[in-house]
Amino acid sequence: MKAIGKEFVLKVRGHVKGHPDPAFQDGDKISTTAVFWFDRKSRWIRTAQRVYLLGEQAGDDIPLDGVAV
C-alpha cells in the first residue's frame, strides 16, 4: 500500500525475471505502478501499463507505508 494524497494504491514489489524493458535485469528489485486487478489464483496482476506474471512468494513482511496499525 502506498499513500497518494488521501487515497491508497496497491503496488507489488519483487525480483524481476524476463522483463521486456532491458533496463531491468533478472534479479533486480522492482515495484509496480498501481495494481488494478489481481488474478484470484495469484498467477498475475494487471497495472495500467502491463500484465505481470507472479512467481513464488518470497515470504517477506509486507510494509504498509503511511498506515498506522
C-alpha positions as a printed Julia matrix, in Angstrom:
69×3 Matrix{Float64}:
  0.0     0.0     0.0
  1.2     3.48   -0.78
 -0.49    6.72    0.14
 -1.28    9.01   -2.8
 -2.78   12.12   -1.21
 -5.68   10.88    0.92
 -6.06    7.66   -1.07
 -4.06    4.44   -1.11
 -2.93    2.33   -4.04
 -1.76   -1.26   -4.01
  1.65   -1.98   -5.51
  3.65   -5.18   -5.81
  7.37   -5.42   -5.08
  9.63   -8.25   -6.05
 12.54   -9.5    -8.1
 12.19   -9.26  -11.85
 12.74  -12.1   -14.32
 12.31  -11.67  -18.07
 11.1    -8.04  -18.03
 10.62   -6.64  -21.58
 12.46   -3.4   -20.7
 16.24   -4.01  -20.97
 16.8    -1.53  -18.12
 15.62   -4.3   -15.75
 17.94   -7.27  -15.43
 16.92  -10.63  -13.95
 17.11  -10.44  -10.15
 16.68   -6.63   -9.92
 14.22   -5.41   -7.28
 11.2    -3.65   -8.78
  7.92   -2.08   -7.7
  4.89   -1.92   -9.97
  2.62    1.03  -10.54
 -0.87    0.87   -9.01
 -2.41   -2.6    -9.36
 -5.85   -2.63  -10.98
 -6.56   -6.35  -10.99
 -5.3    -9.48   -9.22
 -5.82  -12.95  -10.58
 -7.83  -14.96   -8.0
 -5.19  -17.7    -8.01
 -2.28  -15.23   -7.62
 -0.77  -16.04  -11.01
 -0.72  -12.49  -12.44
 -1.57   -8.85  -11.78
 -2.67   -6.06  -14.1
 -1.44   -2.45  -13.97
 -2.27    0.35  -16.39
  0.84   -0.42  -18.46
  1.22   -4.2   -18.4
  0.39   -7.62  -17.04
  2.92   -9.12  -14.62
  3.24  -12.86  -14.14
  3.79  -13.67  -10.47
  6.3   -16.22   -9.26
  6.83  -17.8    -5.89
  6.13  -15.57   -2.89
  9.3   -14.52   -1.04
  7.6   -14.64    2.35
  8.92  -11.21    3.42
  6.89   -8.92    5.68
  4.59   -6.59    3.8
  5.12   -2.95    4.84
  2.19   -0.55    4.91
  3.72    2.83    4.06
  1.95    5.65    5.87
 -0.64    3.4     7.53
 -0.94    3.45   11.32
 -1.51   -0.09   12.56
